[in-house]
Amino acid sequence: MGSFERDLRGLKIGQGEEALTGQLLPYALHFALVSRDEVPLARFAQDWGRAFADLPGWRPAWQKRQFDDQALFKTRRPPGWIG
């Protein structure tokens, strides 16, 4: 993932934000490589996300952890653990 982000940054440096406005726009938005002031579609995507962010079903429901990490730690002690 890091090399992909670096390649996108390099493309932006070499060709400007316009190079990221086509098929690469979702990735450019994810890595915050395009300006909402310069790219209208980026502005639309960010405004759309903000408008629907608080609606039910937009985000996955918070779930309580299914395991007790303290109990897991007690049963699987790291090498060199004293106790």
N, CA, C and O atoms as a CHARMM CRD file, in Angstrom:
* protein
*
  332
    1    1 MET  N      0.82200  -1.17600   0.00000 PROA 1      0.00000
    2    1 MET  CA     0.00000   0.00000   0.00000 PROA 1      0.00000
    3    1 MET  C      0.87600   1.25200   0.00000 PROA 1      0.00000
    4    1 MET  O      0.55100   2.24300  -0.65400 PROA 1      0.00000
    5    2 GLY  N      1.97500   1.20300   0.72800 PROA 2      0.00000
    6    2 GLY  CA     2.85500   2.36300   0.78700 PROA 2      0.00000
    7    2 GLY  C      3.46100   2.71000  -0.55900 PROA 2      0.00000
    8    2 GLY  O      3.58600   3.88700  -0.89800 PROA 2      0.00000
    9    3 SER  N      3.83900   1.69800  -1.33300 PROA 3      0.00000
   10    3 SER  CA     4.44600   1.98000  -2.63500 PROA 3      0.00000
   11    3 SER  C      3.40100   2.55500  -3.59700 PROA 3      0.00000
   12    3 SER  O      3.72300   3.40500  -4.42800 PROA 3      0.00000
   13    4 PHE  N      2.15600   2.09300  -3.48600 PROA 4      0.00000
   14    4 PHE  CA     1.09300   2.64100  -4.32600 PROA 4      0.00000
   15    4 PHE  C      0.86200   4.11400  -4.00500 PROA 4      0.00000
   16    4 PHE  O      0.70900   4.93800  -4.90600 PROA 4      0.00000
   17    5 GLU  N      0.83800   4.43600  -2.72200 PROA 5      0.00000
   18    5 GLU  CA     0.66700   5.83300  -2.32100 PROA 5      0.00000
   19    5 GLU  C      1.83600   6.67700  -2.81500 PROA 5      0.00000
   20    5 GLU  O      1.63600   7.79300  -3.29300 PROA 5      0.00000
   21    6 ARG  N      3.04600   6.15600  -2.70600 PROA 6      0.00000
   22    6 ARG  CA     4.22000   6.89000  -3.20500 PROA 6      0.00000
   23    6 ARG  C      4.11600   7.12900  -4.70600 PROA 6      0.00000
   24    6 ARG  O      4.44300   8.21100  -5.19200 PROA 6      0.00000
   25    7 ASP  N      3.65800   6.11500  -5.43700 PROA 7      0.00000
   26    7 ASP  CA     3.50400   6.27100  -6.88600 PROA 7      0.00000
   27    7 ASP  C      2.46100   7.33600  -7.21200 PROA 7      0.00000
   28    7 ASP  O      2.64400   8.12500  -8.13900 PROA 7      0.00000
   29    8 LEU  N      1.37000   7.35800  -6.45400 PROA 8      0.00000
   30    8 LEU  CA     0.35700   8.39400  -6.67500 PROA 8      0.00000
   31    8 LEU  C      0.91400   9.77800  -6.37800 PROA 8      0.00000
   32    8 LEU  O      0.65700  10.72900  -7.11600 PROA 8      0.00000
   33    9 ARG  N      1.67700   9.88700  -5.29700 PROA 9      0.00000
   34    9 ARG  CA     2.29700  11.18400  -4.97000 PROA 9      0.00000
   35    9 ARG  C      3.25400  11.62200  -6.07700 PROA 9      0.00000
   36    9 ARG  O      3.29500  12.79600  -6.44500 PROA 9      0.00000
   37   10 GLY  N      4.01900  10.67100  -6.60000 PROA 10     0.00000
   38   10 GLY  CA     4.93500  10.97600  -7.69700 PROA 10     0.00000
   39   10 GLY  C      4.19600  11.42600  -8.94100 PROA 10     0.00000
   40   10 GLY  O      4.63700  12.34800  -9.62800 PROA 10     0.00000
   41   11 LEU  N      3.07400  10.78500  -9.23900 PROA 11     0.00000
   42   11 LEU  CA     2.25500  11.17300 -10.38400 PROA 11     0.00000
   43   11 LEU  C      1.71500  12.58800 -10.19600 PROA 11     0.00000
   44   11 LEU  O      1.69000  13.37900 -11.13900 PROA 11     0.00000
   45   12 LYS  N      1.28900  12.89900  -8.98900 PROA 12     0.00000
   46   12 LYS  CA     0.78800  14.25100  -8.71200 PROA 12     0.00000
   47   12 LYS  C      1.89400  15.28500  -8.88800 PROA 12     0.00000
   48   12 LYS  O      1.66900  16.35200  -9.46100 PROA 12     0.00000
   49   13 ILE  N      3.07900  14.96900  -8.39800 PROA 13     0.00000
   50   13 ILE  CA     4.20300  15.90200  -8.53300 PROA 13     0.00000
   51   13 ILE  C      4.57000  16.08900  -9.99800 PROA 13     0.00000
   52   13 ILE  O      4.83100  17.20600 -10.44500 PROA 13     0.00000
   53   14 GLY  N      4.58600  14.99600 -10.73400 PROA 14     0.00000
   54   14 GLY  CA     4.99600  15.06000 -12.13900 PROA 14     0.00000
   55   14 GLY  C      3.95400  15.66000 -13.06800 PROA 14     0.00000
   56   14 GLY  O      4.29800  16.38600 -14.00100 PROA 14     0.00000
   57   15 GLN  N      2.66700  15.35900 -12.82000 PROA 15     0.00000
   58   15 GLN  CA     1.63800  15.76700 -13.77200 PROA 15     0.00000
   59   15 GLN  C      0.54400  16.64600 -13.16200 PROA 15     0.00000
   60   15 GLN  O     -0.34900  17.10200 -13.87600 PROA 15     0.00000
   61   16 GLY  N      0.60600  16.88400 -11.86400 PROA 16     0.00000
   62   16 GLY  CA    -0.39900  17.72200 -11.21100 PROA 16     0.00000
   63   16 GLY  C     -1.61900  16.92500 -10.78700 PROA 16     0.00000
   64   16 GLY  O     -1.73200  15.73500 -11.08200 PROA 16     0.00000
   65   17 GLU  N     -2.53700  17.59400 -10.08800 PROA 17     0.00000
   66   17 GLU  CA    -3.73400  16.94600  -9.56800 PROA 17     0.00000
   67   17 GLU  C     -4.63100  16.39700 -10.66700 PROA 17     0.00000
   68   17 GLU  O     -5.35400  15.42500 -10.44900 PROA 17     0.00000
   69   18 GLU  N     -4.59400  17.00300 -11.83400 PROA 18     0.00000
   70   18 GLU  CA    -5.45000  16.54800 -12.93800 PROA 18     0.00000
   71   18 GLU  C     -5.18500  15.09000 -13.29800 PROA 18     0.00000
   72   18 GLU  O     -6.08600  14.40400 -13.77900 PROA 18     0.00000
   73   19 ALA  N     -3.98600  14.61300 -13.07900 PROA 19     0.00000
   74   19 ALA  CA    -3.65400  13.21900 -13.38300 PROA 19     0.00000
   75   19 ALA  C     -4.39000  12.25400 -12.46100 PROA 19     0.00000
   76   19 ALA  O     -4.51800  11.07100 -12.77500 PROA 19     0.00000
   77   20 LEU  N     -4.87200  12.75100 -11.32800 PROA 20     0.00000
   78   20 LEU  CA    -5.53700  11.89900 -10.34000 PROA 20     0.00000
   79   20 LEU  C     -7.05400  12.03100 -10.36900 PROA 20     0.00000
   80   20 LEU  O     -7.72900  11.46300  -9.51100 PROA 20     0.00000
   81   21 THR  N     -7.60700  12.76000 -11.32600 PROA 21     0.00000
   82   21 THR  CA    -9.04400  13.02900 -11.30700 PROA 21     0.00000
   83   21 THR  C     -9.87000  12.01200 -12.07200 PROA 21     0.00000
   84   21 THR  O    -11.09800  12.09100 -12.03900 PROA 21     0.00000
   85   22 GLY  N     -9.26700  11.08000 -12.74600 PROA 22     0.00000
   86   22 GLY  CA   -10.01800  10.06300 -13.49100 PROA 22     0.00000
   87   22 GLY  C    -10.24000   8.83200 -12.63800 PROA 22     0.00000
   88   22 GLY  O    -10.82300   8.90600 -11.55700 PROA 22     0.00000
   89   23 GLN  N     -9.77000   7.70200 -13.13400 PROA 23     0.00000
   90   23 GLN  CA    -9.96000   6.43400 -12.43600 PROA 23     0.00000
   91   23 GLN  C     -9.20900   6.36700 -11.11200 PROA 23     0.00000
   92   23 GLN  O     -9.53500   5.54100 -10.25900 PROA 23     0.00000
   93   24 LEU  N     -8.22200   7.21200 -10.93200 PROA 24     0.00000
   94   24 LEU  CA    -7.43200   7.20500  -9.69500 PROA 24     0.00000
   95   24 LEU  C     -8.03600   8.07900  -8.59500 PROA 24     0.00000
   96   24 LEU  O     -7.51000   8.11900  -7.48300 PROA 24     0.00000
   97   25 LEU  N     -9.13300   8.78100  -8.89300 PROA 25     0.00000
   98   25 LEU  CA    -9.70400   9.70200  -7.91800 PROA 25     0.00000
   99   25 LEU  C    -10.07200   9.04900  -6.58000 PROA 25     0.00000
  100   25 LEU  O     -9.78300   9.63600  -5.53700 PROA 25     0.00000
  101   26 PRO  N    -10.69400   7.86600  -6.55900 PROA 26     0.00000
  102   26 PRO  CA   -11.00200   7.27200  -5.24100 PROA 26     0.00000
  103   26 PRO  C     -9.75800   7.07100  -4.37500 PROA 26     0.00000
  104   26 PRO  O     -9.79900   7.27900  -3.16200 PROA 26     0.00000
  105   27 TYR  N     -8.66600   6.67200  -4.99800 PROA 27     0.00000
  106   27 TYR  CA    -7.42500   6.46500  -4.24200 PROA 27     0.00000
  107   27 TYR  C     -6.81600   7.80500  -3.83000 PROA 27     0.00000
  108   27 TYR  O     -6.28700   7.93900  -2.72600 PROA 27     0.00000
  109   28 ALA  N     -6.89300   8.78800  -4.71700 PROA 28     0.00000
  110   28 ALA  CA    -6.38100  10.11800  -4.39800 PROA 28     0.00000
  111   28 ALA  C     -7.15900  10.72400  -3.23200 PROA 28     0.00000
  112   28 ALA  O     -6.57700  11.39300  -2.37800 PROA 28     0.00000
  113   29 LEU  N     -8.47100  10.49000  -3.19500 PROA 29     0.00000
  114   29 LEU  CA    -9.27200  10.97200  -2.06800 PROA 29     0.00000
  115   29 LEU  C     -8.87400  10.26300  -0.78500 PROA 29     0.00000
  116   29 LEU  O     -8.73700  10.89000   0.26500 PROA 29     0.00000
  117   30 HSD  N     -8.68800   8.95200  -0.87800 PROA 30     0.00000
  118   30 HSD  CA    -8.31000   8.17400   0.30900 PROA 30     0.00000
  119   30 HSD  C     -7.00700   8.67800   0.91600 PROA 30     0.00000
  120   30 HSD  O     -6.88900   8.79000   2.13600 PROA 30     0.00000
  121   31 PHE  N     -6.03600   8.98000   0.07000 PROA 31     0.00000
  122   31 PHE  CA    -4.73300   9.43300   0.54900 PROA 31     0.00000
  123   31 PHE  C     -4.62800  10.94700   0.66000 PROA 31     0.00000
  124   31 PHE  O     -3.54400  11.47600   0.90500 PROA 31     0.00000
  125   32 ALA  N     -5.75000  11.65400   0.48100 PROA 32     0.00000
  126   32 ALA  CA    -5.80800  13.12100   0.58800 PROA 32     0.00000
  127   32 ALA  C     -4.80000  13.79300  -0.34200 PROA 32     0.00000
  128   32 ALA  O     -4.05100  14.67900   0.06900 PROA 32     0.00000
  129   33 LEU  N     -4.79700  13.35800  -1.59300 PROA 33     0.00000
  130   33 LEU  CA    -3.86200  13.90100  -2.56600 PROA 33     0.00000
  131   33 LEU  C     -4.48500  14.94200  -3.48800 PROA 33     0.00000
  132   33 LEU  O     -3.78100  15.57500  -4.27400 PROA 33     0.00000
  133   34 VAL  N     -5.79700  15.12200  -3.39700 PROA 34     0.00000
  134   34 VAL  CA    -6.44800  16.12900  -4.23200 PROA 34     0.00000
  135   34 VAL  C     -7.13000  17.15800  -3.34300 PROA 34     0.00000
  136   34 VAL  O     -7.59400  16.85000  -2.24500 PROA 34     0.00000
  137   35 SER  N     -7.17600  18.36300  -3.83300 PROA 35     0.00000
  138   35 SER  CA    -7.77200  19.46600  -3.09700 PROA 35     0.00000
  139   35 SER  C     -9.23300  19.61800  -3.48300 PROA 35     0.00000
  140   35 SER  O     -9.57100  19.60000  -4.66600 PROA 35     0.00000
  141   36 ARG  N    -10.09500  19.76600  -2.49400 PROA 36     0.00000
  142   36 ARG  CA   -11.51400  19.95900  -2.80000 PROA 36     0.00000
  143   36 ARG  C    -11.74500  21.28900  -3.50200 PROA 36     0.00000
  144   36 ARG  O    -12.76600  21.46700  -4.16600 PROA 36     0.00000
  145   37 ASP  N    -10.81800  22.21800  -3.36600 PROA 37     0.00000
  146   37 ASP  CA   -10.95600  23.50700  -4.03500 PROA 37     0.00000
  147   37 ASP  C    -10.61100  23.41900  -5.51900 PROA 37     0.00000
  148   37 ASP  O    -11.13500  24.18200  -6.33100 PROA 37     0.00000
  149   38 GLU  N     -9.73700  22.49500  -5.86500 PROA 38     0.00000
  150   38 GLU  CA    -9.26600  22.37900  -7.25000 PROA 38     0.00000
  151   38 GLU  C    -10.03200  21.34500  -8.06400 PROA 38     0.00000
  152   38 GLU  O    -10.13200  21.47100  -9.28400 PROA 38     0.00000
  153   39 VAL  N    -10.57300  20.32300  -7.40300 PROA 39     0.00000
  154   39 VAL  CA   -11.22900  19.23000  -8.12000 PROA 39     0.00000
  155   39 VAL  C    -12.69800  19.16000  -7.69500 PROA 39     0.00000
  156   39 VAL  O    -12.99800  18.70100  -6.59300 PROA 39     0.00000
  157   40 PRO  N    -13.61300  19.60900  -8.55100 PROA 40     0.00000
  158   40 PRO  CA   -15.02900  19.63600  -8.18000 PROA 40     0.00000
  159   40 PRO  C    -15.58200  18.26700  -7.75600 PROA 40     0.00000
  160   40 PRO  O    -16.39500  18.19400  -6.83400 PROA 40     0.00000
  161   41 LEU  N    -15.16000  17.20200  -8.40400 PROA 41     0.00000
  162   41 LEU  CA   -15.65700  15.88500  -8.03100 PROA 41     0.00000
  163   41 LEU  C    -15.19000  15.48400  -6.63600 PROA 41     0.00000
  164   41 LEU  O    -15.90100  14.77300  -5.92600 PROA 41     0.00000
  165   42 ALA  N    -14.01100  15.93000  -6.23900 PROA 42     0.00000
  166   42 ALA  CA   -13.52900  15.68300  -4.88200 PROA 42     0.00000
  167   42 ALA  C    -14.39000  16.43600  -3.87800 PROA 42     0.00000
  168   42 ALA  O    -14.70400  15.90900  -2.81100 PROA 42     0.00000
  169   43 ARG  N    -14.77000  17.65400  -4.20800 PROA 43     0.00000
  170   43 ARG  CA   -15.64400  18.45200  -3.34400 PROA 43     0.00000
  171   43 ARG  C    -16.99800  17.75300  -3.18700 PROA 43     0.00000
  172   43 ARG  O    -17.53500  17.66100  -2.08400 PROA 43     0.00000
  173   44 PHE  N    -17.53700  17.26500  -4.30400 PROA 44     0.00000
  174   44 PHE  CA   -18.81400  16.55800  -4.25500 PROA 44     0.00000
  175   44 PHE  C    -18.71200  15.31300  -3.37300 PROA 44     0.00000
  176   44 PHE  O    -19.59000  15.07600  -2.54300 PROA 44     0.00000
  177   45 ALA  N    -17.66000  14.51900  -3.54000 PROA 45     0.00000
  178   45 ALA  CA   -17.50000  13.29000  -2.76600 PROA 45     0.00000
  179   45 ALA  C    -17.39200  13.58300  -1.26900 PROA 45     0.00000
  180   45 ALA  O    -17.99800  12.88500  -0.45700 PROA 45     0.00000
  181   46 GLN  N    -16.63700  14.59200  -0.90700 PROA 46     0.00000
  182   46 GLN  CA   -16.49100  14.94000   0.50500 PROA 46     0.00000
  183   46 GLN  C    -17.79800  15.47900   1.08600 PROA 46     0.00000
  184   46 GLN  O    -18.16100  15.13200   2.21000 PROA 46     0.00000
  185   47 ASP  N    -18.50200  16.31400   0.33900 PROA 47     0.00000
  186   47 ASP  CA   -19.78300  16.84500   0.81500 PROA 47     0.00000
  187   47 ASP  C    -20.81800  15.73100   0.94700 PROA 47     0.00000
  188   47 ASP  O    -21.59900  15.71800   1.89900 PROA 47     0.00000
  189   48 TRP  N    -20.82500  14.80700   0.00700 PROA 48     0.00000
  190   48 TRP  CA   -21.75100  13.67900   0.04900 PROA 48     0.00000
  191   48 TRP  C    -21.48300  12.82500   1.28400 PROA 48     0.00000
  192   48 TRP  O    -22.41500  12.43100   1.98600 PROA 48     0.00000
  193   49 GLY  N    -20.21700  12.54200   1.54600 PROA 49     0.00000
  194   49 GLY  CA   -19.85500  11.76300   2.72900 PROA 49     0.00000
  195   49 GLY  C    -20.28300  12.44300   4.01600 PROA 49     0.00000
  196   49 GLY  O    -20.78400  11.78700   4.92900 PROA 49     0.00000
  197   50 ARG  N    -20.09200  13.73700   4.09600 PROA 50     0.00000
  198   50 ARG  CA   -20.49500  14.48000   5.29100 PROA 50     0.00000
  199   50 ARG  C    -22.01300  14.48200   5.46500 PROA 50     0.00000
  200   50 ARG  O    -22.51600  14.36700   6.58200 PROA 50     0.00000
  201   51 ALA  N    -22.73800  14.61200   4.35400 PROA 51     0.00000
  202   51 ALA  CA   -24.19900  14.68500   4.42200 PROA 51     0.00000
  203   51 ALA  C    -24.81300  13.38400   4.92800 PROA 51     0.00000
  204   51 ALA  O    -25.82700  13.41400   5.62600 PROA 51     0.00000
  205   52 PHE  N    -24.22000  12.24900   4.59000 PROA 52     0.00000
  206   52 PHE  CA   -24.80600  10.96900   4.94500 PROA 52     0.00000
  207   52 PHE  C    -24.11800  10.27000   6.11000 PROA 52     0.00000
  208   52 PHE  O    -24.54400   9.18500   6.50800 PROA 52     0.00000
  209   53 ALA  N    -23.09100  10.84900   6.65200 PROA 53     0.00000
  210   53 ALA  CA   -22.28200  10.17700   7.68200 PROA 53     0.00000
  211   53 ALA  C    -23.07000   9.82900   8.94300 PROA 53     0.00000
  212   53 ALA  O    -22.77600   8.81700   9.58100 PROA 53     0.00000
  213   54 ASP  N    -24.03600  10.61700   9.31100 PROA 54     0.00000
  214   54 ASP  CA   -24.75900  10.37800  10.56200 PROA 54     0.00000
  215   54 ASP  C    -26.04300   9.56500  10.39400 PROA 54     0.00000
  216   54 ASP  O    -26.73600   9.30300  11.37700 PROA 54     0.00000
  217   55 LEU  N    -26.36300   9.17100   9.18400 PROA 55     0.00000
  218   55 LEU  CA   -27.58800   8.39600   8.97200 PROA 55     0.00000
  219   55 LEU  C    -27.41600   6.95800   9.44300 PROA 55     0.00000
  220   55 LEU  O    -26.31800   6.40800   9.35300 PROA 55     0.00000
  221   56 PRO  N    -28.47700   6.34400   9.94100 PROA 56     0.00000
  222   56 PRO  CA   -28.38400   4.94300  10.37300 PROA 56     0.00000
  223   56 PRO  C    -27.98200   4.04100   9.20500 PROA 56     0.00000
  224   56 PRO  O    -28.44100   4.21500   8.07600 PROA 56     0.00000
  225   57 GLY  N    -27.13400   3.09700   9.49800 PROA 57     0.00000
  226   57 GLY  CA   -26.69500   2.14800   8.48200 PROA 57     0.00000
  227   57 GLY  C    -25.50800   2.60200   7.65700 PROA 57     0.00000
  228   57 GLY  O    -24.95400   1.81700   6.88700 PROA 57     0.00000
  229   58 TRP  N    -25.11200   3.84200   7.80100 PROA 58     0.00000
  230   58 TRP  CA   -23.98700   4.34900   7.01700 PROA 58     0.00000
  231   58 TRP  C    -22.67300   3.75400   7.51200 PROA 58     0.00000
  232   58 TRP  O    -21.80400   3.39100   6.71900 PROA 58     0.00000
  233   59 ARG  N    -22.54100   3.66100   8.81100 PROA 59     0.00000
  234   59 ARG  CA   -21.33600   3.08400   9.41500 PROA 59     0.00000
  235   59 ARG  C    -21.69400   1.75600  10.05700 PROA 59     0.00000
  236   59 ARG  O    -22.81400   1.58500  10.53800 PROA 59     0.00000
  237   60 PRO  N    -20.76500   0.82000  10.07100 PROA 60     0.00000
  238   60 PRO  CA   -21.07600  -0.44700  10.74100 PROA 60     0.00000
  239   60 PRO  C    -21.33300  -0.22100  12.22600 PROA 60     0.00000
  240   60 PRO  O    -20.71700   0.64400  12.84900 PROA 60     0.00000
  241   61 ALA  N    -22.24000  -1.00000  12.77700 PROA 61     0.00000
  242   61 ALA  CA   -22.55200  -0.88900  14.20200 PROA 61     0.00000
  243   61 ALA  C    -21.33100  -1.27600  15.02700 PROA 61     0.00000
  244   61 ALA  O    -20.58600  -2.19200  14.67600 PROA 61     0.00000
  245   62 TRP  N    -21.14500  -0.56300  16.12100 PROA 62     0.00000
  246   62 TRP  CA   -20.02600  -0.86300  17.00400 PROA 62     0.00000
  247   62 TRP  C    -20.28100  -2.20800  17.65200 PROA 62     0.00000
  248   62 TRP  O    -21.38700  -2.47900  18.12100 PROA 62     0.00000
  249   63 GLN  N    -19.26700  -3.04600  17.67800 PROA 63     0.00000
  250   63 GLN  CA   -19.41500  -4.36900  18.27300 PROA 63     0.00000
  251   63 GLN  C    -18.43100  -4.53100  19.41100 PROA 63     0.00000
  252   63 GLN  O    -17.26600  -4.14500  19.32000 PROA 63     0.00000
  253   64 LYS  N    -18.92900  -5.10500  20.47100 PROA 64     0.00000
  254   64 LYS  CA   -18.06200  -5.40500  21.59900 PROA 64     0.00000
  255   64 LYS  C    -17.10100  -6.51100  21.17400 PROA 64     0.00000
  256   64 LYS  O    -17.46300  -7.40200  20.40500 PROA 64     0.00000
  257   65 ARG  N    -15.88300  -6.44400  21.68100 PROA 65     0.00000
  258   65 ARG  CA   -14.90400  -7.47400  21.33900 PROA 65     0.00000
  259   65 ARG  C    -15.42000  -8.84500  21.75100 PROA 65     0.00000
  260   65 ARG  O    -16.08300  -8.99300  22.77800 PROA 65     0.00000
  261   66 GLN  N    -15.10800  -9.83100  20.94500 PROA 66     0.00000
  262   66 GLN  CA   -15.58100 -11.18200  21.19000 PROA 66     0.00000
  263   66 GLN  C    -14.64900 -11.98100  22.09600 PROA 66     0.00000
  264   66 GLN  O    -14.98700 -13.09300  22.50200 PROA 66     0.00000
  265   67 PHE  N    -13.50200 -11.43700  22.41200 PROA 67     0.00000
  266   67 PHE  CA   -12.55400 -12.17600  23.23800 PROA 67     0.00000
  267   67 PHE  C    -11.97300 -11.25400  24.30200 PROA 67     0.00000
  268   67 PHE  O    -12.03900 -10.03000  24.19500 PROA 67     0.00000
  269   68 ASP  N    -11.42200 -11.85500  25.29600 PROA 68     0.00000
  270   68 ASP  CA   -10.79000 -11.11500  26.38200 PROA 68     0.00000
  271   68 ASP  C     -9.28700 -11.15100  26.14800 PROA 68     0.00000
  272   68 ASP  O     -8.65100 -12.18700  26.33800 PROA 68     0.00000
  273   69 ASP  N     -8.71500 -10.01900  25.73400 PROA 69     0.00000
  274   69 ASP  CA    -7.29300 -10.02200  25.41500 PROA 69     0.00000
  275   69 ASP  C     -6.42000 -10.25100  26.64500 PROA 69     0.00000
  276   69 ASP  O     -5.29300 -10.72900  26.51400 PROA 69     0.00000
  277   70 GLN  N     -6.91000  -9.92600  27.81900 PROA 70     0.00000
  278   70 GLN  CA    -6.12700 -10.20900  29.02500 PROA 70     0.00000
  279   70 GLN  C     -6.02800 -11.71100  29.24600 PROA 70     0.00000
  280   70 GLN  O     -4.95900 -12.21800  29.58800 PROA 70     0.00000
  281   71 ALA  N     -7.12600 -12.42500  29.05600 PROA 71     0.00000
  282   71 ALA  CA    -7.09800 -13.88200  29.20300 PROA 71     0.00000
  283   71 ALA  C     -6.19400 -14.49000  28.13000 PROA 71     0.00000
  284   71 ALA  O     -5.45600 -15.43500  28.40900 PROA 71     0.00000
  285   72 LEU  N     -6.24300 -13.96500  26.92100 PROA 72     0.00000
  286   72 LEU  CA    -5.39000 -14.45500  25.84700 PROA 72     0.00000
  287   72 LEU  C     -3.92400 -14.24400  26.20200 PROA 72     0.00000
  288   72 LEU  O     -3.09700 -15.12700  25.97400 PROA 72     0.00000
  289   73 PHE  N     -3.59500 -13.07700  26.76000 PROA 73     0.00000
  290   73 PHE  CA    -2.21800 -12.79500  27.13900 PROA 73     0.00000
  291   73 PHE  C     -1.73500 -13.76000  28.22200 PROA 73     0.00000
  292   73 PHE  O     -0.58500 -14.19800  28.19700 PROA 73     0.00000
  293   74 LYS  N     -2.60000 -14.08800  29.16000 PROA 74     0.00000
  294   74 LYS  CA    -2.21500 -14.98600  30.24900 PROA 74     0.00000
  295   74 LYS  C     -1.93500 -16.39400  29.74200 PROA 74     0.00000
  296   74 LYS  O     -1.08600 -17.09100  30.29700 PROA 74     0.00000
  297   75 THR  N     -2.62800 -16.81900  28.71000 PROA 75     0.00000
  298   75 THR  CA    -2.43100 -18.17900  28.20700 PROA 75     0.00000
  299   75 THR  C     -1.31300 -18.26800  27.18900 PROA 75     0.00000
  300   75 THR  O     -0.73400 -19.34000  27.01000 PROA 75     0.00000
  301   76 ARG  N     -0.99200 -17.17400  26.51700 PROA 76     0.00000
  302   76 ARG  CA     0.04500 -17.19400  25.48900 PROA 76     0.00000
  303   76 ARG  C      1.10900 -16.17000  25.85000 PROA 76     0.00000
  304   76 ARG  O      1.17700 -15.10100  25.24200 PROA 76     0.00000
  305   77 ARG  N      1.91100 -16.48000  26.80100 PROA 77     0.00000
  306   77 ARG  CA     2.94500 -15.54100  27.27400 PROA 77     0.00000
  307   77 ARG  C      4.08000 -15.46300  26.25400 PROA 77     0.00000
  308   77 ARG  O      4.47100 -16.47000  25.66500 PROA 77     0.00000
  309   78 PRO  N      4.59100 -14.27100  26.05900 PROA 78     0.00000
  310   78 PRO  CA     5.69800 -14.11400  25.12300 PROA 78     0.00000
  311   78 PRO  C      6.96800 -14.77600  25.64300 PROA 78     0.00000
  312   78 PRO  O      7.12600 -14.95400  26.85100 PROA 78     0.00000
  313   79 PRO  N      7.87700 -15.14200  24.73300 PROA 79     0.00000
  314   79 PRO  CA     9.14700 -15.74600  25.17800 PROA 79     0.00000
  315   79 PRO  C      9.88900 -14.81800  26.12500 PROA 79     0.00000
  316   79 PRO  O      9.93200 -13.60700  25.90900 PROA 79     0.00000
  317   80 GLY  N     10.46700 -15.37800  27.16000 PROA 80     0.00000
  318   80 GLY  CA    11.21000 -14.59100  28.11600 PROA 80     0.00000
  319   80 GLY  C     10.35000 -13.98000  29.20400 PROA 80     0.00000
  320   80 GLY  O     10.86200 -13.25700  30.05900 PROA 80     0.00000
  321   81 TRP  N      9.06200 -14.25100  29.19300 PROA 81     0.00000
  322   81 TRP  CA     8.15300 -13.69800  30.19000 PROA 81     0.00000
  323   81 TRP  C      8.40400 -14.35400  31.52100 PROA 81     0.00000
  324   81 TRP  O      8.48800 -15.57800  31.61500 PROA 81     0.00000
  325   82 ILE  N      8.52400 -13.55100  32.54200 PROA 82     0.00000
  326   82 ILE  CA     8.73600 -14.06500  33.90100 PROA 82     0.00000
  327   82 ILE  C      7.46200 -13.83400  34.68100 PROA 82     0.00000
  328   82 ILE  O      6.96500 -12.70900  34.74200 PROA 82     0.00000
  329   83 GLY  N      6.92500 -14.88600  35.28100 PROA 83     0.00000
  330   83 GLY  CA     5.72100 -14.67000  36.07700 PROA 83     0.00000
  331   83 GLY  C      4.81500 -15.84900  36.09100 PROA 83     0.00000
  332   83 GLY  O      3.75900 -15.80900  36.72400 PROA 83     0.00000
